Amino acid sequence: MDYGRQKRLIIIAAIIVGIWTVGPFFWLLWASFMQTSELNQGIVKWLEDPTLQNYRRVFGLAGDDEGYDAIFGAQTRAVGIGFINSLLVAVPTAVIATAIATLAGYAFGRFEFRGKTGFLFALLLTRVLPPVAILIPYFTLFRQVGLIGNPVSLIITYLTAIIPLLAWVLMGYFATLPLEVERAARLDGCSRLKVLWYVMLPMAAPGISAAFIIAFLFAWNELLFAIILTGGGKWQTLSPALIGVSPIGALGLTPMVVFAAASTLSIIPPVIMALIFQRYITRLNIVDPVTVRA
């Protein structure tokens, strides 16, 4: 196969994958600006009368549509509240999980110690059981200590689920970093903690950033524990709230355009997070150990 033909096939494959990946998100965005009557005519059409009314409905601000607010006001306003609650749960979860997993990944990836294999298998075993198998024990425990309907219960649950995964990921990442750089910093007089802070963490910034995004997305999108542990109360997160305004959750009564607007809003924080950490993921900072001083 000549180079030109191979290049054309790669381009065609990339276009197909791109359309397959971006298509659903484009559909959501496009439908969120449509009137219900327009959507019923098909999504593949130019917007004749684009509107922001669907987004106003999501936050219960559609004052000129009183009938809609009377029927769906509680469900749509729950999306706005769930948006804030998800941020209050996902951000602390991502920060704490990444910090703990970074230390664990560094220890497992750079050191040999007694019981290391056992600890690694213990981390692996935490990922064996399906979430539904441990749902009832968590619910019973949190009910006894009064944390049902409290965001702390979600943060604790998410941390126990995501830390083992991130520790495994970062263990492999730290293991690939050059050992000579760390040794040179030690010979230059750095303590173990200074080597970790000034040398290893900057070198591992791409992996740590990826771990943070994984933890954030896990907490942001999780549904099963969010439904059971919040009980639909004031701390209900975004995923259960989206079910409440979905055509399925609302017995088929909620307009699809409103659900499209709510779903589009749910994509914004992960996209912003990816843009913020993109420069850390796409480049590797190598610290010159000679410039590091104790």
Stockholm file with secondary structure:
# STOCKHOLM 1.0

chainA/1-294         MDYGRQKRLIIIAAIIVGIWTVGPFFWLLWASFMQTSELNQGIVKWLEDPTLQNYRRVFGLAGDDEGYDAIFGAQTRAVGIGFINSLLVAVPTAVIATAIATLAGYAFGRFEFRGKTGFLFALLLTRVLPPVAILIPYFTLFRQVGLIGNPVSLIITYLTAIIPLLAWVLMGYFATLPLEVERAARLDGCSRLKVLWYVMLPMAAPGISAAFIIAFLFAWNELLFAIILTGGGKWQTLSPALIGVSPIGALGLTPMVVFAAASTLSIIPPVIMALIFQRYITRLNIVDPVTVRA
#=GR chainA/1-294 SS CCHHHHHHHHHHHHHHHHHHHHHHHHHHHHHHTSCHHHHHTCSSSCCSSCCSHHHHHHTTCCTTCHHHHHHHHHHHHHHHHHHHHHHHHHHHHHHHHHHHHHHHHHHHHHCCCTTHHHHHHHHHHTTTSCGGGTHHHHHHHHHHTTCTTCHHHHHHHHHHHHHHHHHHHHHHHHHHSCHHHHHHHHHTTCCHHHIIIIIIHHHTHHHHHHHHHHHHHHHHHCCHHHHHHHTTSTTCCHHHHHHHHSTTTTTTCSCHHHHHHHHHHHHHHHHHHHHHHHHHHSCCCCCCGGGCCC
#=GC SS_cons         CCHHHHHHHHHHHHHHHHHHHHHHHHHHHHHHTSCHHHHHTCSSSCCSSCCSHHHHHHTTCCTTCHHHHHHHHHHHHHHHHHHHHHHHHHHHHHHHHHHHHHHHHHHHHHCCCTTHHHHHHHHHHTTTSCGGGTHHHHHHHHHHTTCTTCHHHHHHHHHHHHHHHHHHHHHHHHHHSCHHHHHHHHHTTCCHHHIIIIIIHHHTHHHHHHHHHHHHHHHHHCCHHHHHHHTTSTTCCHHHHHHHHSTTTTTTCSCHHHHHHHHHHHHHHHHHHHHHHHHHHSCCCCCCGGGCCC
//
